[in-house]
Amino acid sequence: QRRRAATQPSGLAPAVVSASDVDPHEQTMTTVMLRNIPNNYTRSMLMELLDSEGFAGCYDFLYMPRDYKTQAGLGFAFVNLVRHEVGERMCKHLSGFRRWAIPSAKSCVVGWSGPEQQGLHANVERYRNSSVMHESVPEECKPLVLVDGLPVKFPSATRKLWPPHEKYGVRARRC
């Protein structure tokens, strides 16, 4: 976590925090997790929202997991921003967001994704061999890579892809 300015003894003004006091890993984070997205939101709707809120061309990866059986969204998404500063701006701008394109009382919560899922490369590597990239999965349900705001071909899998199990996140047991 980022260290905050400490209060000087005797109640004086806060001390200045130098760049060396801030975790350098935090300054390189670019992937945020948006939570409390309405379940009926689609990837296209989320892209329209991000673009209309001033983030057009500022993200190069977007993935909004869905329930494979019902096709409903799971209420969260991963967005990789092109620069850390844009991620900070998104965190501030969309935290508490409630102007959804569909009726919903949900209030968006935005935070940094975990360290294992930071950056375009980490996100691509996480999903390129995932069942979510199987040909049976509708394109709208797959992760998306963008260049200058336009979708591009997702990097190919490096091994055989199996279709997803209908229960999201649960692996089928073999008898």
N, C-alpha and C positions, 0 to 999 in steps of 0.2 A: 504494500500500500504506500501511497505517497505520503511523505512526512509533511505535516502542517507546520506553519510558523509557530514557534514556541513563544510564550509570553515571558518577557524579561522579569527578573525578580523586582519586587516592589511595584508591580502593576504598570510598568512602562510599556511603550508601544511594542508590538510583536517584533521579534528578531527577523531579519531578512533570511530567506532560505536560498542557499546557493544551488546552482545546477548539480553540484556534487552530492547534495542532500537528497536528490530525487533519484529513485531507482531507474537506471538507464534502460532496463527492459520495458518499463512502463512507457517510456518515451517512444519506443518502437512499435507499440501495439497499434494495430490497424483494424482488427476485426471486432465488431460489436455484436451483441445479442440483443435483439428486440423481443420483449416479452409482453404478454397480454394483448396480442393481436387477435382481433375477432376471428373465430374459427371458420367463418364463411369467406374470409379474405382469400384471394388467390395471389399467386406470384405476380401476375400482371397488375393487379390492383395495388399491391405493395410497391411495385416499381413506379406506378403512376404517382402514388403518394410521395415517395422519396424524391422523384423528379420535381413535383410541384412544390415541395417544401425547400427547394434550393440545393438538392444534391445530385442533379442530373450530371452525368459524366464524372462523378466523384467516387463511384464505387465500381469495383471490377469483379465482384463475386456476390451472389445472392442465393441463399437456400432457405426455403420455407418448408420444413417437414410436414408431411400429410399422413393421415391414417390411410393405409392402403385399401382397407375394406370400404370405408365410408367416403373417402376422398376429402374429408374435412381437414382443415388445417389443425395443427397441434398447438397453435397459439404463440409460436415463437419463430424467429428467423435469425440467420446469421448473415451479416453484411460486412464485406471487407472494403474498407475505404482506401483510397490511393495514398493518403498521408495521415499520419497520426493526428495532426491538427484538425483535419476534417472529421475524424472520429470523435474528437473532443467536442466539436461543434454539434455533431449529430446527437451525442449524449445529452448535451444541454438543451438543444432545440426540441427533440422528440420525447424527452422525459416528461411524463404527464400528458402527452398528446391524447386528444379525445375526438378530434374532428374526422372520424372515419367516414368512408364513402358509403357505409351501410349503418343502420341504427345499431349502436352498441354503447353500453355504459363502461366498457373497459378503458383503463387508463394505461398507456404504454409505459413500460419500464425499460430503460436502456442501460447497458453496462458492458464492460469489456468482456469478451469471450476469454476462456481459459488460455493459459500459455501454450498448450499443445495445439490450439486451433487459432493461431495468429498468422496473418499474412495470406496472400493469394496462394503461394506454393503449398503451405500446410493444408489449406482448405481443399485444393485440387487433389493433393495426395490422399487426403482423408476419404474423399468420395469417388475418385476415378475407378476404384475396384470394388465399390459398394454395390449392393443389389439395387439401390435406387437408380443406378445408371443402366439397368437391364432394359432391353428393347421393349419389354411388356409394360414398362412404366410410362405413363403419358408425359410428354415433354414438359407440360406445365408443372409437373410434380418433381422435376429434376433440378439439381443445382445449376446455376447459370454463371458463365464467365462472360465478362463484357470488356470491350476495348473502346474507349471514348464514348461510353454509354450505349454501345451497340453489341448485341449478343454475338459471340463467336463460338466455333465448334469447341466443345469440351474436350480436353485431352483424352485420348483413347485409353482404355483399360489395358493393364499389363498382364492380366490373367483372365480366365473364363469367369463370366458374371452369371450368377444364379438369380432366378426371379425372386423378388422379395416374398417373405412369409407374410400372410395376410394380417398377422398380429405384429404390428410395428415393434421392432426391437426384440422380438422373441425368436430364438432360433429353433427350428424344427428338430425334434429328437428322432433319431433313426432307431428302428427296432432291431 
